[in-house]
């Protein structure tokens, strides 16, 4: 027997422990041939269970042959659901055309975009099976937290999933609470905190003035000048639980192209937002394309930058953003619905509120019978496309944060305290 490096034989040749040595060699060889993959989340011990009621989906960019693909890791707090480890594949390459950023004037027709998302969903059969398992009826359906580290704008809330209770597919974000997260320092998962009643601080552009009426039940401080709004965010004296912005937004291929109204990402990043850092409010950016990210290698760092990342890094407990150019009507409907829900009493968890909002919108369409672009006379189906577009807009609002986070806002006539 020829000695192998790392496992020297004793001078006298094979002894009573020779079988143990051979087993150790085979184990080491298998380990070298199959490198370990971190499961299910970086820096979270494998033996430690997730918080009750939570499932996590982590998506990390990974090359496959000559293409950009990704690995999907799934884990649920309930041990009855097996972890998912779905490696990169030629069938799951980066899909820049499958994004809600295409749901805009001059972009993809709404029905064609939703059909493309359906085809993209079908290329993830193992993931769909794992998600169906979360709806097995034997255990409560968990909330799903998506940690997408690819920056690829993939529409996970719009996955076509057929749960065991249905014979036809439904949209994932209408079936269960779906929120998102990005790594913020040592926090690989958002922490559930009980909110403290606080004020609303906001900036509302004149073109979005109809949003102001949504806050009548509370004690809002809504500004029409950006500098006044920023000054208010630098004052941490009064407790703040919601930061609201309604204006035009812009996404570009460099940081200077990321804008909230007239404010650039870099201008905002340099501001000391003391109220956000101290009080950890929810930030609601009712602004087009604020949910998109930019790979900032052009400035010498391998980081995804965006407005959701910025506010979470500065201390926000959660962030509601738009993944594309959302319609003004749908944007207004969402903020009015959220404030009305909060005014009725202790707010519902944001994850559940958005699930209901998406589910009501999804009732307008049948995934198995989406409208055609045109009829037999080649006339466009304007009404049908409008219905699909309204569904895409409802799912365009992404929420970054713990799905159980609720709003606690000070009612009109009461002062928020530090």
N, C-alpha and C positions, 0 to 999 in steps of 0.2 A: 504494500500500500504506500502510495507516494504522499508524504506529508504535504498539507496545504497551508499557505500563509494564514496565520491567525489561529490555527488549530494544530500545533506541533504534536507529533507522536512522542511518547516516552522512548528513551533509548532502547528498551527491551522489545520494542514492537507493540502490536495491539495488545491491549489488556482488557480487564473486565468492563471498562467503561467505553469500549470502542463503539458500541451501538449508540450511546449518548452523544459521542463526538460526531458520528455520521449524521444523526438527527439535527444536531446544531448546525453542521455545515449546510444541510439541505434547507433549513429554515433561513439561514443567512443568505443563501443564494436566491431563494424566493423573494426575500425582502429587497435585495438589490435589484431584482428584475421588475418589481412592482413598487415603486417609491410610494411612501405614505402620502395620503391626501388629507389635509386638515378637514375634519368633520366635527360638528356641522358649521361652526363659526370660529373665526380666528380669535384666539385668546379666551375662549370659553371652554372650560374643561369638559371632556366628553362625558364624564360621569355626572355632570351637573345638569339637572333638568331645567328646561325653560320655565318661565313664570306660567302659572296655571292659566289655561284658556288661550295660549298663544302658540301659533305655528310660524316658523321663519323660513323664508325662501331666500337663499343667497345666490346671486348671479355674478360670476367673475369672468372677465375676459381671458381667453386662452386660445392660442393658435391651434389650428388643425391643418396639417400639411401646409398648403400655401395660402390658406384663408384665415380670416379672423372669426373665431367662434367663441364659445363661452361654456363654462361649467355651471351646472345648477345643483345646489345642495339644499335639500329640504329636511326639516326637523320639526317635530311636534312635541309639545309638552307631555302629551299622553303617550305612554310607552306602547299602547296598542297599535300605534301607527309607526311603521318602520321608516327609518331615515331614507332619503333619496340622494343618490349620487349619480348625476347624469353628466357624463363626460362630453367634451366637444365632438362635433360631428360635421361631416360635409353637408348634412341636411339641415344643420342649424348654424348657418353662418350669420354674421352681422347683417341686419336687414334695414338699411337706412331708408327704404321706401315704406316700411311698415311702422309708421309713427304718426301720432296725432298732429304733429307739426304740418302734415300734408292736408289736414282738414281746414283749408282756408280758401279764400277766393283765388282762383287760378290754380289750385292744387288738385288733388285727386277727387273725382266725384264721390260723394259720401257713400253710396252703395258699393262702389268698387273698392274703396278703402276698407270698408267693413268686411267685404268678401275676402280681401287680401289678408286681413287679420285672422279670418277663419281658416284660410289655408296655412298661415303661419302657425296657428294653434295646432293644426293636425300634424305638424312636424315635431310635436312634443308629446308623443303618445305615452311615454313613461310618466311625464309630469302630469298629464291629464288623469292618468290612472291613480297617481298619488293624491291628487286633489279630490277625485271622486271618493277615495278612501276616507278623507276627512269628513265626508257627508254620509257615512255608513249607517246612520240612524241609531247606532248603539252607544254613541258618545256625543256630548254636546259639540256642535260645530265651533271650532276655534276661530279667533281672529287671525288673519294672515298678515305678517309683516314682511315686506319685500326689501331686501338690501341689494339693489342693482348697482354694481360697481363698474359697469361697462361704459356708462355715459351714452348709451345708444338709443335712448328715448323709447325703449320697448314697452308696448302698451299692455302690461300684465293684467290690469283691471278688466281688459276687454278679451281675455282668453275665452274661447268657446268651450265650455265644460258641460258635460251631460251627467248630472248627479244621479244616484241610484233611484231617486224618487221621480225622475222624469224620463221621457222617451226622446225628447228633443233637447238640443243644446241651449244653454243660457250663458249670459255674460258673467264672468267670475265676480266682478265687483257688485253685481246685484244679488249674488248667492251668499256672500259672507262679507264681513268687514275686512277691507283691504287697505292697509296703510303702508307707508314706505319709511325708509331710514337710510341715512348715510353715516359713516363712522365719524364721530366727533370726539377726538382725543381718545381717552381710554374707554369711552362708552360704546361698546359694540352693539348694544340694544338700548332703546329709550327706556327711561325709568318712569314708572307710573307714580304721579304725584297728585295729591288732593289739591284742587285749585283753591285759591283764596279770593274772595270777591274783590274786584278791582275795576278800574276805569277803562274806557275805550279811548285810545289815542289814534288819530288817523289823518290821512291826507286824501282829499277827494278833489279831483280835477273838475273844473266847471262842466265838462262834457258828461261827467258821471254824477251830476248833482242829484239825480233821482235816488241814488244810494243812501243819501242822508236820512231819508224818512225811515229807513230800516232800524235806526238806533233810537227812536223816540222814547222807548221804554227805559232807556239807560241814561247815564250822565256822560255823554261823549264829549271829547275835545277833538273836533274835526277841523282841520286847517285847509285852506286853499292856497297857501304859500308853502313851498317845500322847505324853505329855511326855518319857518316857524315850527313846522312839524318836527324837523330834526332837533331843534332846540328843545322841544317838549320831550323828545326821547332821551335827551341827555339829562333830564331832571328825574331823579329817582325818589323824590320825596313822597309822592302819592303812588299807591300800589296800582300797577297796570296788569290787566289780564288779557287784553286783546289789542293788538296793533293792526290797523286796517289801512290798506292803500287801494285806491281806485284811480287808475290813470292809464295812459297808453304805455305799452312796453315794446321792447325791441330786443331781438337776439341776433348776434353776429358771430363771426369766426375769430374774433379777438375780444379781449376784455373791454376795450373801449366801445365795442358794439353792444354790450349788455347794458340796457337802460331801463330805469323806472321813470317814466316821464322824461324830464330833462336831466335826471340824476344818473350818473354812470356807476357801474359796479365798484370801480376803484375809488370814486369819491365817497360812496357810502361805506366802503370797507375801512376807510381812514377815520371815520367818525366814532367817537366813544359813546356807544348807545347804552348809557348807564341803566336806564329803565328796563331794557331787555336783559342785561346781564344780571341785575339784582332780582327782578320779579319773575323772570322766566315766563313771559306771556306766550300765548299763541299768536302767530303772525299770519294774517290773511292777506295775501297779495292778489287782489282781484284784478290782475294785470296780465295781458297776453304774454305768453312764452316765458313766464317767470319760473316754470317748472323744468326748463331745459338746462343742460350743463355744457360746459366748454372744457375741452382738454387743453390745459394751459401749458403745454410743452413749449409753446412759442416764447414764453417768458422764463423758461429754464426750470420748470417744475413739472413733475408727473402727478398732477392733481386735477380733479374735476372741480371747476369753479362755477358758481351760479348763485342766484339770489336765495334759494332755499338753503344751500350750503352756508352762505354768508350769515343769515339770521340764526341758523341752528348753531353755528360755531360761536356766535356772539352771545348765545345763552337762551334763545327761544326754546320753549318747551315743545312746540310743534309749529308746522308751517303748512298752510294751504296755498297752493300755487296752481297756475294754469299751464298745461303741457303744450299749448298751441295758441292760435289766435281764436279766442272764444267769442261768441256772439254777445253783444251788449245786453240783449234781453235775458239770455240764460245766466249771465253774470249777475244781473240785478235780481233775478228770481232766486238764485242761491243765497245771496246775502240776506234777502228779506226772509226766506224760509228759515235760515239758521238763527237769525235774531228773534223771530217769532217763537221758535222752538225753545230758545234760551229764556225768553220772557215768561213762558208758561210755568217755569219752576226750575229746579236744578237741571241743568242742561244734560241732555243725553250724551253719552260718549260720542266723540266726533266720528269714530270709525262706524258706529251703528247709524248715525245720522246720515252720513254720506252713502252708506249701503242703501238705505231707504230712498234717498234722493235718486240714486242711480236706478234702483229697481222700478220706481214709478216712471222714469224716462224710458226704460227698456220695454215697458208694456206697450209702447207705441209701435213696435215692430215685431215681426216674426223672422227669426234667423233662417228658417227653412223656406221663407217666401219673401225675400227682400225685393223691393221694387226694381224693375229694369230701368235702364237709363232712358229708354224711349219706347213708345208703343209701336204698333204695326205701321202706323203712318209716319214714323220717325219723328213724332212730336215728343219733346222732353217731358218726363213725369216730374214736374216741378214740385207738386205736393208730396209725392213719395220721397224725393230726394231731401226735401225740407224735414220730413219726419226723421229720416236717418241722421241728418246733420244735427238735429236737436239732441239725439241720443249721444252722438259723439261728443257734443259740447258738454253734456252732463257728466260724462266719464273723463272729460279733459281736466277736471279739477282733481289734483293729486294731493294727498295729505301725508306729510312727513311728521311722524310722532307716534306716541303710544296710542293704540286704538281706543283705549278706555279714557283718554283725556277728555274732560268736559269743560265748558266755559262757565265761569262764575263772574257775572258782571254786576256792578253796582247800579241799583235802580235809580231812576231820576229822583232828585230830591235828597239823595244821600251822598255823603262824601266818601271817596275811597281813601283809605288810610295806609300809611307806610307799613 
